[in-house]
Amino acid sequence: MTRGRGYALLAVVVAAIVALSTAIYVGVASDDGTLNRNAFADGRVPNNPAAPASTGTWVGTWSTSPAGAEPGTETTGMADRSVRNVVHTSVGGTSARVTLSNLYGQSPLNITQASIAVAAGSGTPAALADTMRQLTFNGGPAVVVPPGGQVMSDAVRIVVPHDADVLITTYTPTSSGPVTYHPRARQTSYVARGDHARDVTGTPYTEQTGYWRYLTALDVLSNEADGTVVALGDSLTDGITSTSGANNRWTDVLSDRLRAQIAAGRDLPRYSVVNQGISGNRILTDGLGRPADNPSGLNRFTRDVLQRTNVKVVVIDLGVNDILRNPRLADPDAIVGGLRTMVDQAHARGLKVIGATLMPFYGHRGYTDAREAVRQAINAEIRAGRVFDAVVDFDEALRDPYDPRRLRPVYDSGDHLHPSDQGYARMAEAFDLESLKGSVAAKL
C-alpha cells in the first residue's frame, strides 16, 4: 500500500468514528427526561437499567408522610404479601429512587424484592412491561429496614413521565409488626399474596386498599425541574374530600398549573410539588403512641420538609386543627409562635416559606364564635406579613362573600370544613406563581 492510500484509508476510518460519535452524542443529548409518547406509541420504553443516567437534577416527584401504625397489623404485618403502591408523579425523569420507612415497625422489616414500573393506565395494578425494573439497595435485591428507620434505594434507569401513575412494589416474607402507613391516600393501591413484585400483568393483585404502605418518597433525576416545593399541611392538603384517583388535591392542580405556565413561556421556577399533608395534623400537638401517630408539624418538620430532596420552597397550611381539636379555647399567639418556629427552621436552611391563611368553617360541628375569633386573629398576623415570606390567601379565595365565616357553597364538600374538587382547584388558582421566585439567605 502506498503512503497516499494509507492516509486516505486512515481519513475514512477517522471520519466514520467521528460520525458515529456524533450520532451517539445527539441521541444521548436529546433525552430530556420525558416520555416521548409518539416515539413509544406501543407503550415500550428503553429497557436498559444498567445504562448510565443522563444529566439532570434530583428532585422529589411524589412523597407522603408516614402517619401512623396501621391498625390490625400488629402481629402479622404484611408477611408474605406483595404491596403495590400506586403514586402519581409531579415531574418526569430518566432515573428514579425510592424511600421506604419502618418508622412504626417493632421489628426489622425484611424486604427481599422490590420493583418500580410505569402503570399501564389509571386504576390498574398492571405495568407497562418494558418499564419493569428491579430496585436494589447497596447493589443487592434485599434490604432490612430497622425499627424506626428508613432506607433509600439505589438509583435505577427508567423513563418516568410527568403526570403519570407509577407502581412501586415491595415483598416481605415475614412480619415486622405494625405497618408504617399513610391512610386517606385518595388513591387505590393493591396487594397480592406471595412474591409478585415483578409481575407486570397485575392479575395476582386482587386486594385493593386506600393506604400507602412503607413507601414515603419517589425521587427522579429530572431535566424538567430544578428543585422541589414541599406542601406541609393537614387534611386540606392531604385532599381528604377530593375525588379518589383523580389527583384533584390542590397540590396536584398547582403542579399542573405551574408546568402549563412554564410551557406557555412564563419566567417561573421549574419546580416539582410534593405533598406532606396528614389528615388531622396540628402544629403544636402530637397524636398518641411512641413514636407518635400523626406527629405535630413542629416535630415532623425536619423529616417531612428539610429532609426532602432538593427543597427550594415550603408552603405551610396548618392551624385549623389546633383550633378545632383543642378542648379549650386555642391560644392564637401559641399557634402563630409554632408557625414562626417552622419558618425559622426553614430560613436556617435558606428555604423560602409561603404561608396560607386559615379557611372558614362555619356550619362545622366544631364551630363557635370564640374559635372564629381565634382564626381571624391568626389570619390577621399572617396577612400583616409578620409570619411568612409570602402569603397565599386561601380564606379570601374560598369564603362566601355574603358570609365570610363560611365556605362558598360551590367550594364546600358538604361538611363545611373541607373543599370540593372545585374548591381544591380554586386554592391552586389563588396561588401566586410569582411568589415561588426568590430565596432567603441561610442563617448560621
N, C-alpha and C positions, 0 to 999 in steps of 0.2 A: 504494500500500500504506500502511495506517495504521501509526503508530508501534507500536501494540499488537501488530498482526500481525507486524511486523518483529521485535519482541523474541521473540515466540513461535517464529518460524522459527529465529532465532538459537539459542534454547534447545534446539530439536530437534537442530540441527546439532552443538552442543556435546555434548549427551548421546550422540549417535552416535559422536563422536570418542572420548569417554571410554570407552564400551562397547568399541569396537574396540581401544583401547589396553590396556584391562584384559585382553581376551582374548589379545592378543599377549604381555603380561607373564606371564600364567598359563601360556601354552604354553611360554615360554622357561624359566620358573622350575621347571617340572615335570621338566625334563631333568636327571636325577640322575647321568648318566654311564653308566648301564647300559642294556643292550638289553632292551626290553620284548618278550619272545617272544610274548606274546598280541597285542600291537598289530601286530607284524610277523610273523605266523604264516606268511606266504608266503615268508619269507626276505628281504624287502626292508627297507632302512633308508633314511632320508632322504638323497638324493643331492644335496647342496649343499655342495661342498667350499669354496666361497667365503664361506659363512655365517660370521659372527663366532663365535669359540669361546665356549662357555659358561664361567662361572666355575668354578674348581676349583684343584687343586694339581698341579704337575708331579711325577710320581714315576716310578720305574722299574717297569715291569710284567714285563719279561724282560731278561736280559742274559747274556752269556757272555764268557769271557776268550780273547783271541787266544792260541793255544797254540804256534804254530809255522808254518813254511813247509810247505805240502802237498807231499809227495814226488811227483815226476813232472810238476810244473807249471813247472819251471824255464824252459823255452823257450817253451811255448805259453800258459801260464796258463789262463785261461778265455776265450780270444779267440773272438768270435762265438758266445758262449753266454749264454743267459738262466739265471741261477741263482735258483731259487725256494726260499728258506729257509722252513721251517715252524717256528714258535715258539709256545710256549704261555703265555698270559697269567696273571698273578697277580691283577691287579685290572683293572677296566674304566675307560673314559674316553670323552670326547667329541671329543678331538683326539689326534693322535699325531705323533711324530717319531722318526727312526731315526739310529743312528750306524754309519758304515761305516769299516773300517780297512784300510789298506795297509801295516801295520807291517812285514811281511816281504817286501813287493814291492821289486824292484830298479829299477823304472822307474815313471813315473806311471801310476796306474790311471784309465783314461778311461771313465767311466760315462756313457752317452748317454741311457739310460732307466732309471727306477726306479719301482716301484709298491708299494702296500700294499693288502691286501684281507683280509676275514674269510673263512676257509676254509669251503667248503660242507659240510664234515663232517670227521671224523678220518680220517687215512690217505689223503688225496686232494690233488692239486695244483689242483683246481677251486675257484673262488671264488664266493661269493655275488655275483651280477653287480652289484647296485646298491651294493656296498661298494667296488668297484674305484676306487682313487684314484691319480693320478699324483703321485709325490713330486717336489718341486722343491728347488733349492739356490740360495739368494740370488735366488729368483724365476725361475730357469731350469730346464729339464729335465735339463741335463747338468752334470757336475762332474768335475774332475780331482783325484784324491787323490794327493798327492806320496808318494814312497817314505818309509816310516817314519811317515806321517801318518795322520790320521783326519778325517772331516767329519761334521757333524750336518745333517740335512735341515731344511727349513722345516717348521713345524707344518702339518698338514693336518686338515681337519674330517672325522672319521669316528667312528662309534659302534663302539668296541671293547669287546666283552663281557669279563667276567672268566671265567677258567677255560675259555678257548677257544683254538683254533688260529688263528694269523694268518699270512698269506702275505706275505713281503717279497721282492721280485724285483729283481734288478739285471741290466742288459745292458751288456756291454763289447765293443766291436768289435775291440779289439787286445789283445795280451798285455802284462801288466805284470810278467812274470817270476813268481817264486814266489807262490802264492796264500796269503794270510793265512787260516788256518782254525782251527776247533776240532773235533778228532776226538772220537769216542766221545760223540756228541751224544745217543744213545738216542732219536733222533727221525729219521724219514725225511724228507729234503728231495729236491728234484727239479732236473733240468737239461734244457734244450731247446736245440737248435741254432737259431741265428738270434735275431732280436729278437721275443720273445713276452712282454715284460714286462707288457703289459696284457691278455693273453689270460685269459679267465675260464673257459674250458672245461677247461683242464688237459690237453687232448689232445696238444699238442706235447711235453709233459714226459714223455718216455719213459725217461729215465735216473734212477735212484734213487741216493741217497747217504746215508750216515750221518754226514756232516760238515755243520757250518755254515761258510759261506764269506763273508768280508768283513764280515758283519753282526756287531756286538758289543752293540747295545742297542736296545731299544724302550721309549720313554717315552710316557706318556699323561697328558693333562690330566684329572684324576680328582676326582670327588666322593665316591669310596669310600675314599680313603686320604689321609693327611696326611704321609706320609713313607715311606722305604724302609729295609728291613732287608737288609743285604748279608751273604751267607754266603761266607766265604773258606775254601777247603779244597782237598783233593786228590781222589782217585778216590772216596772215601767220600762226598764232597759232590757230585762230578760224577755219581754214581749209576751207576757203570760196570756193575754187575751187576743193575740194575733192569730190568724188562721194557720193551723198546723201544716207544715210542709210547704208553705207559700213564701217563706222568708220575707215577711212583712214587718219585722221589727224595725224600729226607727233607725237602728244602726245599719240594717241591710239597705234600706232606702237611701240613707246618707251615702253609703258606699257607691251605690248605683249612680246617684246624682253627681258625686264628685268625679267619677270616671267619665260620665257623659259630658260634663262641662269641660274637662281637660281635652277630651276628644274633639270638642267644638272649638278649641283654640284658646280657652281661658288660661291665664297665667296663674295656676294654682299648684300647691304642693301635690306631688304624686305619692299619696299615702294609701295604705290599706286601712281597714277599720275592723277591729276585733271587739267582741262583746264580753265583758266581765260582769254581767248582771246576775244577781241572785235574788230570787223572789223572797220578799220579807226582810231583806237586808237593812241593817241600821248602821249609822255612823259610829255610835258610841257603845252599843251593847252586843255581846256575843250570844249565840244560842247555847243550848245545853251540851254537855259532853266534854270529853277531853281526848283528842282535840275537839274544839267546839264545832258543832254543826252550825252552819250559817254564821261564820265569824264576822265580826264587825268590819266596817270599811277601814277603820284605823288599823285593825290587826291584820287584815289581808292586803293592805296597800302595797307593801313590799313585794309579796308573792304575785299578786294579780296585776300589778301595774309596773313596778320598777323592774321586775324580772322578766317581763315580756320582751320579745325580740325587737330590737332597734326602735324603741318607743321614741316618738318625737312630740306628741301632744296627748294630753289626758283630758277627757271630758268626764265631769263628775255630776251625777244626777241622783243625789241621796238626801234623805232628811224626812220624807213623808212618814216612813215607818217609825222614826224616832218620835214623831208627834202622835201618831195613831196608836202605837202599841205600848206607849208608856202609861202605866196605870194611874199615874199622877199627871198633872199638867207639865208638859215638857218645858225645859228652860231654853229659850231661843239663843241665849248667849253661849250655852254649852254646845248646842248644835253648831252654831257658827264657829265656835272655837275648834271643834273637831274638823270642820271643813278647812279651816286655816292651817291646822296641823298637817293635813294631807298636802295642801298647797306648798307648805314649807318643805316637806319631804321631796316633792316633785322638783321644786326650784333648786334643791341641793344637787339634783342630777341634771339641771339645765333644761327641764321639761316645761313647756308652756301648759297652763291649765285653763280650760274653759269650763265654766260652771253653769248649771241650769237652775232657773227659778222653779219653785215647787208648785205643781199644778193643783187646781182646786179639787175638793172632794165633798162638797155639799150634797146631801142625799145619801151618802155612805153611812153605814150604821155607826161608824166611829166619829161622825161629825158632831162638834159642839162649837158654839160661838167662841169659847175660850181657845180651842185648838185652832180655829180660823185666825184668831189674833196672833197666835204664835207663828203660823205660816206667813202671815203678812209681815211680821217683824223680821223674819229671816229673809224674805224676798226683798225687803227694803235695803237690808245690808248688802245683798248680792247686787241689786241694781245700782247701788251707790258706788260700786267698784271697790269696795273695801274687803273683798274676799278673793276674787279670781282675777286672772289676767284679761279675760274676756267673758262675755255672758251670752248665753242663748236663752231667750225668754219663752220657755215652753208655756208658762202660765198665760202670758198675753196671747200666745198663738192659739190656745185651745179653750180658753174660758168663754163662757156665754156673755156676749156684750150686754145682755139685758139683766143678767145676774152673775157678776164676776166671781161669786162664791162657788159656782158650779161649772162643770164642763159643758161646752156647747153640745146639744143633743146629738148632732151628726158625728161628733168625735167621741161620744161616750159608748163604751161597750155594753152598758146597761147596769153596771154595778156602781156607777158614779165615782169611780176612782181610776179605773184602767181605760185606756183608749180603745176605740175600734180600729180596724185596719186603716180607715181613713184618718183617724186621729194620729196613729203612728206615722203615717205619711206626712201629715201636717207638721209633726215635730221635726222631721228631717228637712222639710221645706223651710222651716223657720230658722234653720241653722245657717248662719252667715259663713259661707265657704272661705271668705277672705280672712276670717278670724283664725284659720289654720296656719296662716303665714306667720313667720317670725319665731323667735325663741327667747329664752331668758338665759342670762349668764349663770352658770353653776356657782353656787355659794359654797365656799370652802369652810 
